[in-house]
Amino acid sequence: MLQAKSFLSRLVEAVEQGQEREIVIARNGCFAAKLVPIDTALSGKRIGVAKGLFVMPDSIDAHNNAVARLFMVGVQP
């Protein structure tokens, strides 16, 4: 864990550039986390249980900034 903290930016860069497929981080000899590229982490078959049951309006993202401000995530007005 200490090494991962010290070299986090290098580890992320190695994963981003494809030098490493994944990096496993351990704490006290036990696996604690896995660093993988974002597209790998989000891949996989989706269940799609609501597919075709409703129509998503084009304006679904219209209020994202206002909602984000409610959660204080640093979105600019």
Helices and strands as residue ranges (DSSP letters): H 2-6, H 8-16, E 23-27, E 30-35, H 38-42, H 64-70
